[in-house]
Amino acid sequence: MFRPVLIAILTLLLAPYSSSAQQAEAPVYKDGDWWRVKVNVTRPPGVSVAGIQLESFAEYIVKFEASQPKVLGVEGNRTQEVDLPTIISLVLGRPGWSGDLLRFPMRVGFAWSDRFQFQPPGAQMRREEGRYEVQAWEKTKTLKGDFDAFKLVMNMTAPTGPKGKGSAVRTRTYFYAPDVKAIVSLQTSGTDASVASTLIDFSLGK
């Protein structure tokens, strides 16, 4: 008589922690794996950046070839290979854009810090620190559909104003879906330039 009651009590007590038990190991990529994302960039009036930037194309494809990811800018039916490591970081979380966006094994409650190169408009390159936390396991919407994903938040104190003498909190909220092996959605806030991306399509080798 007591055994069924005990099992029922334990089930109720452990239910709220089921999402926290979710854990993901580091993904293994194969040649032919690819992801297509839509990227929106907004910069304040009067701010321009030379060279190929995120806003050079509205859509990008990250594809593995010879065990390395390459980036293709998409313009209608035409694709062009571009040197934009930022896109690789935005999709695969690799260091270079905003530090180490992903660390494994990933689980809810996991947190870390990382330092990376950052250059405010009109100022010299400097090293800044980002703080990262896996906050939840939830379903997120993308242009490809809904995915179960880890919700992560990255915060940093970013230089602003003339020559980077001011400061403001910059926040990136993003979602990593283990079944996609990529960041499927990302949004910035509290910054003088905003970046948003969402997954459009993807293909993973068997």
C-alpha positions in Angstrom: 0.0 0.0 0.0 2.8 2.4 0.9 4.9 1.6 -2.2 2.4 3.1 -4.8 1.9 6.2 -2.6 5.7 6.7 -2.2 6.2 6.4 -6.0 3.5 8.9 -6.6 5.0 11.4 -4.2 8.5 11.0 -5.7 7.1 11.5 -9.2 5.4 14.8 -8.1 8.5 16.0 -6.3 10.9 15.2 -9.2 8.6 16.5 -12.0 9.7 20.2 -11.7 13.3 19.1 -12.1 12.9 17.0 -15.3 13.9 19.9 -17.6 17.0 20.5 -15.5 18.1 16.9 -16.1 18.3 17.5 -19.8 21.9 17.4 -20.9 23.6 17.7 -24.3 27.1 16.6 -25.3 29.3 18.4 -27.8 28.0 17.9 -31.3 29.9 15.9 -33.9 29.7 17.5 -37.4 30.1 15.7 -40.8 30.9 17.0 -44.2 27.7 18.0 -45.9 26.0 19.3 -42.7 24.5 22.7 -43.4 22.3 25.4 -41.8 20.6 28.3 -43.5 19.8 31.4 -41.3 18.1 34.7 -41.8 20.0 37.6 -40.3 18.8 41.1 -39.5 21.2 43.9 -38.4 20.3 47.4 -37.3 23.0 50.1 -36.7 22.3 53.5 -35.3 22.3 56.5 -37.7 25.7 57.6 -38.8 27.5 54.4 -37.9 29.1 52.5 -40.8 31.6 49.7 -40.9 33.9 49.0 -43.8 34.2 45.6 -45.7 31.8 42.7 -45.7 29.6 42.8 -42.7 26.6 40.8 -41.3 24.2 43.0 -43.2 25.9 42.4 -46.5 23.5 39.4 -47.0 20.0 38.8 -45.5 20.6 35.1 -45.5 23.6 32.8 -45.0 24.5 29.2 -45.2 27.1 27.5 -43.0 28.3 24.2 -44.5 30.9 21.7 -43.6 33.4 20.8 -46.3 36.8 19.0 -45.7 35.9 19.0 -41.9 35.7 22.8 -41.8 32.7 25.1 -41.8 32.5 27.7 -44.6 30.1 30.5 -45.1 28.0 31.3 -48.1 26.1 34.6 -48.5 22.7 34.1 -50.2 21.4 36.6 -52.8 18.2 35.3 -54.5 19.2 32.0 -56.2 22.9 32.9 -56.1 25.4 32.0 -53.4 28.8 33.5 -52.7 31.5 32.2 -50.4 32.5 35.0 -47.9 35.0 35.3 -45.1 32.7 36.0 -42.2 33.7 34.0 -39.1 31.0 35.9 -37.2 28.4 33.9 -39.0 30.1 30.6 -37.9 30.0 31.8 -34.3 26.4 32.9 -34.6 25.3 29.5 -35.9 27.7 27.1 -34.3 28.7 29.1 -31.2 32.4 29.0 -31.9 34.6 31.6 -30.3 35.5 34.8 -32.2 32.4 36.9 -32.2 31.1 37.1 -28.6 33.4 34.6 -27.0 32.5 30.9 -26.3 28.7 31.0 -26.8 28.4 27.2 -26.3 30.1 24.9 -23.8 29.5 21.2 -23.2 28.2 19.1 -21.6 25.3 21.6 -21.6 22.6 21.5 -18.9 20.3 24.0 -17.3 22.1 26.0 -14.6 25.5 25.7 -16.2 27.4 29.1 -16.3 30.8 30.3 -17.4 32.8 33.4 -18.3 35.0 34.1 -21.4 37.1 36.9 -22.7 37.2 38.0 -26.3 38.2 40.8 -28.7 35.7 43.6 -29.0 36.0 46.9 -30.9 33.6 49.7 -30.2 32.8 52.1 -33.1 35.6 54.7 -33.3 37.7 53.0 -30.7 40.6 50.6 -30.6 40.2 46.8 -30.2 40.0 45.7 -26.6 39.4 42.6 -24.5 36.0 42.3 -22.8 34.4 39.6 -20.6 31.2 37.9 -21.3 29.1 36.0 -18.7 27.0 33.1 -20.0 24.2 31.0 -18.4 22.0 28.2 -19.6 18.7 29.3 -18.1 16.0 26.9 -19.4 15.0 24.0 -21.6 12.0 25.0 -23.6 10.4 25.1 -27.0 11.4 27.9 -29.3 9.9 29.1 -32.6 12.0 29.5 -35.8 11.2 30.0 -39.5 11.9 26.3 -39.9 9.4 25.3 -37.1 9.5 24.7 -33.4 12.4 23.0 -31.6 13.2 21.9 -28.1 16.2 24.0 -27.1 18.4 25.3 -24.3 17.8 29.0 -23.6 21.1 30.8 -23.0 21.8 34.4 -22.0 25.1 36.2 -22.4 25.8 39.5 -20.7 28.7 41.9 -21.1 29.4 45.5 -20.2 30.1 47.0 -23.6 32.0 50.3 -24.3 29.8 52.9 -26.0 29.9 56.6 -27.1 32.9 58.5 -28.5 36.0 56.4 -28.4 34.3 53.8 -26.2 34.4 55.9 -23.1 30.9 55.1 -22.0 29.4 51.7 -21.1 26.2 49.8 -21.4 25.0 46.3 -20.7 24.8 44.2 -23.9 22.6 41.1 -23.8 22.4 38.2 -26.2 19.6 35.7 -25.8 19.9 32.6 -27.9 18.6 29.0 -28.2 20.7 25.9 -28.9 18.8 22.9 -30.3 20.7 19.6 -29.8 18.7 17.9 -32.6 19.8 20.7 -35.0 23.4 20.9 -33.6 23.2 24.7 -33.9 21.9 28.0 -32.5 18.5 28.2 -34.0 17.5 31.7 -32.8 19.5 34.7 -31.4 18.5 38.2 -30.4 20.5 41.1 -29.0 19.3 43.9 -26.7 20.7 46.9 -24.9 23.2 47.8 -27.5 23.8 50.5 -30.1 23.7 47.8 -32.8 21.2 44.9 -32.8 21.6 41.5 -34.4 18.8 38.9 -34.8 19.0 35.6 -36.5 16.6 32.6 -37.0 17.0 29.2 -38.6 15.4 28.8 -42.1 16.5 25.3 -43.0 19.1 22.7 -42.3 20.4 19.2 -43.2 22.5 16.8 -41.2 24.2 13.7 -42.4 23.2 10.4 -41.0 
